[in-house]
Amino acid sequence: SIDIPKIFTSKLLGYTSYAYTHAHKIESSVSVPNDLEAPHRFVGRLNYEPSSVLSIGAQLDARSGYPYSPLRTGQYSNTVDAFTQQYYQSQLAAENSLRFPTHVQLNVNANLDLGNTNVFMSIANITNRANPIVNSASGLIHDTGILPSFGVTYKF
């Protein structure tokens, strides 16, 4: 990661990081990706502070899509083969064998500090990019889309 407190000017703050991770789980000698395993993760953040009262910023998050298990067909077998270790291992091998597309999200935020009162606003996924998070029988289900947040805090 790189944290640069003064990019081009003392009012612009920057931060970036990249991580490579590898997370697998092993069950009955079968190794499959962990549910939250995303090998590549990138974060880039810029924050501009035109005054001691106001700050505005943006953050880009990108990561590999999480793994998921494909939907199984409705095949049912009551043969003795279905109760063997080999059959069980073949079923485990399909777990998390597919991966969602790359997840990318651009967020913006603003903060107004008025002493005891702080007003803030953020908008997540401002580009409204469709980031799939669930695989269902009818297709991929996507996250929330654009998500605005507003708030006020007051210190007594």
C-alpha positions as CSV (number, residue, x, y, z in Angstrom):
1,S,0.0,0.0,0.0
2,I,1.0,3.6,-0.6
3,D,-0.2,6.5,1.6
4,I,0.6,9.9,0.1
5,P,-0.5,12.7,2.3
6,K,0.3,15.5,-0.2
7,I,-0.2,14.7,-3.9
8,F,0.5,17.7,-6.1
9,T,-0.8,20.0,-3.3
10,S,-1.1,20.0,0.5
11,K,-4.9,19.8,0.2
12,L,-5.0,16.5,-1.8
13,L,-4.5,13.2,0.0
14,G,-4.0,9.9,-1.7
15,Y,-4.0,6.2,-0.8
16,T,-3.7,3.1,-2.9
17,S,-3.2,-0.6,-2.1
18,Y,-3.1,-3.9,-3.9
19,A,-3.4,-7.3,-2.3
20,Y,-3.0,-10.8,-3.7
21,T,-4.6,-13.5,-1.5
22,H,-5.1,-17.2,-1.8
23,A,-7.7,-18.8,0.5
24,H,-8.7,-22.4,0.0
25,K,-10.5,-24.9,2.2
26,I,-9.9,-28.6,2.3
27,E,-12.6,-31.2,3.1
28,S,-12.1,-34.9,2.6
29,S,-8.9,-34.2,0.8
30,V,-10.7,-32.0,-1.8
31,S,-9.3,-28.4,-2.0
32,V,-11.7,-25.7,-3.2
33,P,-11.6,-21.9,-3.0
34,N,-13.0,-20.3,0.2
35,D,-16.4,-18.5,-0.3
36,L,-14.7,-15.1,0.2
37,E,-11.5,-15.8,-1.8
38,A,-10.8,-12.9,-4.1
39,P,-7.1,-13.2,-5.3
40,H,-6.8,-9.6,-6.6
41,R,-7.9,-6.6,-4.5
42,F,-7.2,-3.0,-5.4
43,V,-8.2,0.2,-3.5
44,G,-7.5,3.7,-4.7
45,R,-8.7,6.8,-2.7
46,L,-8.3,10.5,-3.2
47,N,-9.5,13.1,-0.7
48,Y,-9.5,16.9,-1.3
49,E,-9.7,19.3,1.6
50,P,-10.2,22.8,0.2
51,S,-10.6,24.2,3.7
52,S,-10.5,23.0,7.3
53,V,-14.3,22.7,7.2
54,L,-14.9,20.9,3.9
55,S,-13.5,17.6,2.5
56,I,-14.6,15.7,-0.6
57,G,-13.3,12.4,-1.8
58,A,-13.7,9.4,-4.1
59,Q,-12.7,5.7,-3.6
60,L,-12.4,3.0,-6.2
61,D,-12.6,-0.6,-5.1
62,A,-11.9,-3.5,-7.5
63,R,-11.5,-7.1,-6.7
64,S,-11.8,-10.5,-8.3
65,G,-15.3,-11.9,-8.2
66,Y,-16.0,-14.3,-5.3
67,P,-16.3,-18.0,-6.1
68,Y,-19.6,-19.8,-6.1
69,S,-21.0,-23.3,-6.7
70,P,-22.9,-24.0,-9.9
71,L,-26.5,-25.0,-9.5
72,R,-26.8,-28.8,-9.6
73,T,-29.2,-30.5,-11.9
74,G,-32.0,-32.4,-10.3
75,Q,-30.3,-35.8,-10.7
76,Y,-30.9,-38.2,-7.8
77,S,-29.3,-41.5,-7.6
78,N,-30.2,-44.2,-5.0
79,T,-27.5,-46.5,-6.2
80,V,-24.8,-47.8,-3.9
81,D,-22.3,-45.7,-5.8
82,A,-23.8,-42.5,-4.4
83,F,-22.6,-43.5,-0.9
84,T,-19.0,-44.0,-1.7
85,Q,-16.1,-41.7,-0.9
86,Q,-15.3,-41.2,-4.6
87,Y,-18.8,-39.9,-5.3
88,Y,-18.7,-37.6,-2.3
89,Q,-15.3,-36.2,-3.4
90,S,-16.6,-35.6,-6.9
91,Q,-19.5,-33.6,-5.5
92,L,-17.2,-31.6,-3.3
93,A,-14.9,-30.8,-6.3
94,A,-17.7,-28.8,-7.9
95,E,-18.1,-26.5,-4.9
96,N,-17.0,-22.9,-5.6
97,S,-15.8,-24.0,-9.1
98,L,-17.2,-20.9,-10.8
99,R,-16.4,-17.3,-10.2
100,F,-18.5,-14.1,-10.4
101,P,-17.2,-11.3,-12.7
102,T,-14.8,-8.7,-11.4
103,H,-16.4,-6.5,-8.7
104,V,-15.8,-2.8,-9.3
105,Q,-17.3,0.1,-7.2
106,L,-16.7,3.8,-7.3
107,N,-17.8,5.7,-4.2
108,V,-17.9,9.5,-3.5
109,N,-18.2,11.3,-0.3
110,A,-18.3,14.8,1.3
111,N,-17.9,16.0,4.8
112,L,-18.7,19.4,6.4
113,D,-17.2,19.9,9.8
114,L,-18.9,22.8,11.7
115,G,-17.3,22.3,15.1
116,N,-19.8,20.4,17.2
117,T,-21.9,19.5,14.1
118,N,-20.6,17.3,11.3
119,V,-22.7,16.8,8.1
120,F,-21.7,14.0,5.8
121,M,-22.9,12.4,2.5
122,S,-21.7,9.4,0.6
123,I,-22.9,7.7,-2.6
124,A,-21.7,4.1,-3.0
125,N,-21.5,2.6,-6.5
126,I,-22.1,5.9,-8.2
127,T,-21.7,4.4,-11.7
128,N,-24.5,1.9,-10.9
129,R,-22.3,-1.0,-12.1
130,A,-24.1,-4.3,-11.8
131,N,-22.0,-6.4,-9.5
132,P,-23.4,-10.0,-9.1
133,I,-23.4,-11.4,-5.6
134,V,-25.7,-14.5,-5.8
135,N,-26.3,-17.2,-8.4
136,S,-29.9,-18.3,-8.5
137,A,-32.0,-20.6,-10.7
138,S,-33.2,-17.6,-12.7
139,G,-29.7,-16.1,-13.1
140,L,-27.3,-13.7,-11.3
141,I,-28.7,-11.4,-8.6
142,H,-26.8,-8.1,-8.3
143,D,-26.0,-5.9,-5.3
144,T,-27.9,-2.7,-4.4
145,G,-26.8,-0.4,-7.2
146,I,-26.5,3.2,-6.2
147,L,-26.7,3.6,-2.5
148,P,-26.8,7.2,-1.0
149,S,-26.1,7.9,2.7
150,F,-26.6,11.2,4.5
151,G,-26.1,12.0,8.1
152,V,-25.5,14.5,10.8
153,T,-23.6,14.1,14.0
154,Y,-23.6,16.5,16.9
155,K,-21.1,16.5,19.8
156,F,-22.4,17.6,23.2
